[in-house]
Amino acid sequence: MGKAKKRILHKTNSNLYMTRESAVSKVSDIIKRSIIKEQNTVSSLITLFGLSAEELSEAGVPYENLVALSSIMQ
């Protein structure tokens, strides 16, 4: 990564930066709470990070919810 790109990434708001682990925890938290308003967030995070059913099941997502999300996951 070049110097300019590093500077831009460090200048950005830290709220916008998300790691794969934080995406998995956010998705599992939304699914566990059954927040209907944030279903678009769930599908976009799953497709953006390419999350698998195994990762989400390790995070504690129930099997029934994983089956319901199977069309989104690879």
N, C-alpha and C positions, 0 to 999 in steps of 0.2 A: 504494500500500500504506500502510495506516495505521501510526501509531507503535507501537501495541500489537502488531500482527502482526510488525513489524520486530524488536521486542524479543524476542518469543517465538522467532523464527527464529534470532536471535543467541545465545539461551540454550541452544538445543538442542545435542545432541552433534554435533560436526562429522562423525563417522563415518556418521551417518544422512543427511547432505546429499549428494546425488549430482547431478552435472550430466549433460547429454546426452552430452557427450564421454567422461566417465568411464564411463557406462553402455555406450557402444559399445566402449570398450577392455576393459571387464570381460567383456562377452559374447564378444568375439573371443578373449580369452585363455582363457576356459572352453572354447570350441569347439575352439581349437587344441590344447589339452591333453587333450581328450576326457574330461573329468571327468564321469562318469555321475551321480554324486551330486548335482551342481548343475544338472541339466537343468531342474528347476522354476524355478530362479533365472533361467536363460536365457529361458524362455518368459514369465516374469512381467516381466522387464526389457524384452523386446521389445514386449509388449503395453502396458506402462505408458508407455513413451516413444514408442511408435509407430515403432519403428526400421524402416527400409526395407532391402531387399536391397542397394541401391546403397551405403548408408552402411557396411554390414557388409563388402561386398566391398572398399571402399576401405581398411578397417581390416585386411584381409588374410585374411578368412575364405574358405576354398576353395569353389569353385562347387558341389561335391557336397553340402556341408553347407548351403548356401543353398537348394538344391532340397529338401532334407529339411525345412527350416524354412519352406518356402513356405506351408504351411497356417496358420502362426501369423502371418506377416507380411501386411500389407495389399497 
